[in-house]
């Protein structure tokens, strides 16, 4: 191989590596995650980190929902606070559903990829609260492409403690769900949280629910880059051997 041909080969290899690098940079763009809140009567869109307030079935609520999307993992966190049964009817039940869509590990998710998802919950009742009357059930699901279906990551139920304090932590069957492996049916996924709470008249409660998902399989782009790099090194070594033989 002549020196000119080797130079052209080396230049082509460098162009290939540069093209792959640009492709990797383009695929790392963060997803545009959208959030919605449904109180059983209406659905509203949320900007990550903003609050939504309303009244349903005689219970006032205020909710803040945030979302994060990164290559190492994505999360949906909902903070429910100032949930208050303002009616004189005892008890009342409120259902809140919070959904986030467009998660894709910052552009690196792919169809058929296996992800691990789970969630945790914590909460307090009061002041005041009524032991035996105030209860809650929390569930979470992850869907491959549709908000209306998915893999349920578990259901947790809890009640406030029995000690007479002004504020009492809810005791849940377990504080977090068992991680579930889910195979994506698309290149993005959604996470949905559901809170069903029953409060006696005048009682209040606060909750934090966090759903998280992370890739189980390695994202293919780095391995593709490594293979391309090894191939390029092989071509360069081959070209040098040809030059050495022709000298």
C-alpha positions in Angstrom: 0.0 0.0 0.0 1.4 3.4 -1.0 1.8 6.2 1.5 -1.0 8.2 -0.3 -3.5 5.3 -0.1 -2.6 4.8 3.6 -3.3 8.5 4.2 -6.7 8.2 2.6 -7.4 5.1 4.7 -6.4 6.8 7.8 -8.5 9.9 6.9 -11.6 7.7 6.2 -11.1 5.9 9.6 -11.0 9.2 11.4 -14.1 10.4 9.6 -15.9 7.2 10.6 -15.0 7.7 14.3 -16.0 11.3 14.2 -19.4 10.4 12.6 -20.0 7.8 15.3 -19.1 10.4 18.0 -21.5 12.9 16.6 -24.2 10.3 16.5 -23.6 9.4 20.2 -23.8 13.1 21.1 -27.0 13.5 19.3 -28.6 10.5 20.9 -27.8 11.7 24.4 -30.3 14.6 24.3 -32.7 14.5 27.3 -36.3 13.5 26.7 -39.2 15.9 26.9 -41.0 14.5 29.9 -44.7 15.5 30.3 -46.7 15.2 33.6 -50.4 15.0 34.2 -52.6 14.8 37.3 -56.0 13.2 37.5 -58.2 13.6 40.6 -61.0 11.4 39.3 -63.0 14.4 37.9 -60.5 16.2 35.6 -57.0 15.9 34.2 -54.5 18.8 34.2 -51.1 19.1 32.7 -48.2 19.9 35.0 -44.8 21.5 34.5 -42.2 19.6 36.4 -41.9 21.1 39.9 -45.2 23.1 39.8 -48.2 22.7 42.1 -51.7 21.7 41.3 -54.6 22.3 43.7 -58.2 21.2 43.7 -61.1 19.8 45.6 -62.7 16.4 44.9 -65.3 14.6 47.0 -65.0 17.2 49.8 -61.2 16.7 50.1 -58.8 19.6 49.3 -55.4 18.6 47.9 -52.2 20.2 46.8 -49.7 18.2 44.7 -46.2 18.8 43.4 -44.8 16.4 40.8 -41.2 16.4 39.4 -39.5 14.2 36.9 -35.9 13.4 36.0 -34.5 11.6 32.9 -30.9 10.5 32.7 -28.9 7.7 31.1 -28.2 6.1 34.5 -31.9 6.2 35.5 -35.2 8.1 35.4 -37.6 9.0 38.2 -41.1 10.4 38.9 -41.6 11.9 42.3 -44.9 13.1 43.7 -45.3 15.1 46.9 -48.8 15.2 48.1 -49.4 17.6 51.0 -52.2 19.6 52.6 -54.7 16.8 51.8 -57.6 17.7 54.0 -61.1 16.4 54.4 -62.9 19.7 54.9 -66.4 18.3 54.9 -68.4 17.2 58.0 -69.0 13.8 56.4 -67.0 11.0 57.9 -65.1 9.5 56.1 -64.3 10.7 52.6 -62.1 9.1 49.9 -59.9 10.8 47.3 -58.1 9.2 44.3 -55.1 11.0 42.8 -53.3 9.6 39.7 -50.0 11.2 38.6 -48.5 10.1 35.2 -45.2 11.0 33.5 -44.5 10.1 29.9 -41.6 10.4 27.5 -38.9 8.9 29.7 -36.1 7.4 27.5 -33.0 7.5 29.7 -32.0 10.7 28.0 -32.4 9.3 24.5 -30.6 6.0 25.0 -33.6 3.6 25.5 -34.4 1.1 22.7 -37.2 -1.3 21.9 -36.8 -4.6 23.7 -34.5 -3.2 26.4 -34.9 -4.6 29.9 -35.4 -2.0 32.6 -35.7 -2.4 36.4 -38.5 -0.3 38.1 -39.6 0.1 41.7 -41.0 2.7 44.0 -41.2 3.9 47.6 -43.6 5.8 49.7 -43.7 7.7 53.0 -46.3 9.7 54.7 -47.7 11.3 57.8 -51.2 11.8 59.2 -52.3 14.9 61.0 -52.8 17.2 62.6 -55.4 15.9 63.3 -55.8 12.3 62.3 -58.2 9.5 63.3 -56.6 6.0 63.8 -58.7 3.3 62.3 -60.5 5.7 59.9 -57.6 7.2 58.0 -56.1 4.7 55.5 -54.3 4.9 52.1 -53.4 2.6 49.3 -50.5 3.5 46.9 -49.6 1.7 43.6 -47.3 2.4 40.7 -46.9 1.1 37.2 -44.5 1.4 34.2 -45.7 1.1 30.6 -43.7 0.6 27.5 -45.6 3.0 25.3 -49.1 3.7 26.7 -50.1 5.4 29.9 -53.2 3.2 30.2 -51.3 -0.1 30.6 -48.2 -1.4 32.1 -46.5 -3.5 34.7 -47.7 -2.9 38.2 -44.6 -2.5 40.4 -46.6 -3.3 43.6 -49.4 -2.0 45.9 -48.6 -0.7 49.3 -51.2 0.1 52.0 -50.8 1.9 55.3 -52.5 3.6 58.2 -51.3 6.2 60.8 -49.8 4.9 64.0 -51.9 4.4 67.1 -49.9 6.7 69.4 -51.7 10.0 70.2 -49.3 12.6 68.6 -50.3 15.7 66.7 -48.6 14.2 63.6 -48.1 10.5 63.1 -46.1 8.6 60.5 -48.1 6.2 58.3 -47.0 2.6 58.8 -46.9 0.8 55.5 -46.8 -3.0 54.9 -43.4 -2.3 53.3 -41.9 1.1 52.6 -41.0 0.1 49.0 -41.9 -2.3 46.3 -39.9 -5.2 45.0 -37.9 -4.2 41.8 -39.6 -5.5 38.7 -37.8 -6.2 35.4 -39.8 -4.9 32.4 -39.1 -5.2 28.7 -39.8 -2.0 26.8 -42.2 -2.2 23.9 -40.8 1.0 22.4 -38.0 3.6 22.7 -39.7 5.5 25.6 -41.8 4.6 28.6 -44.2 6.1 31.1 -44.6 5.9 34.9 -47.9 6.2 36.7 -48.6 6.6 40.5 -52.0 6.2 42.1 -52.9 7.3 45.6 -56.3 6.3 47.2 -56.8 7.9 50.6 -59.6 7.9 53.1 -59.8 10.6 55.7 -62.2 11.2 58.6 -63.8 14.7 58.8 -61.3 17.4 59.4 -58.3 15.1 59.1 -55.1 15.8 57.0 -52.2 13.8 55.5 -49.0 14.2 53.5 -47.2 11.8 51.3 -44.1 11.4 49.1 -44.1 8.8 46.4 -41.0 8.1 44.2 -41.0 5.8 41.2 -37.6 5.0 39.6 -36.4 3.0 36.6 -32.9 2.1 35.4 -31.6 0.1 32.4 -30.6 -3.5 33.2 -28.8 -4.1 29.9 -25.8 -2.0 28.9 -26.7 0.7 26.4 -25.4 -0.4 23.0 -23.8 2.8 21.8 -20.6 2.5 23.9 -20.0 -1.1 22.8 -20.6 -0.1 19.2 -18.0 2.7 19.6 -15.5 0.2 21.1 -16.0 -2.3 18.3 -15.6 0.5 15.7 -12.4 1.7 17.5 -10.9 -1.8 17.5 -11.8 -2.2 13.8 -10.1 1.2 13.0 -7.0 0.1 14.9 -6.9 -3.1 12.9 -7.1 -1.2 9.7 -4.3 1.2 10.7 -2.1 -1.8 11.7 -2.8 -3.5 8.5 -1.9 -0.4 6.5 1.4 -0.1 8.3 2.3 -3.7 7.6 1.6 -3.2 3.9 3.8 -0.1 3.9 6.5 -1.9 5.7 6.4 -4.8 3.1 6.5 -2.3 0.2 9.5 -0.4 1.5 
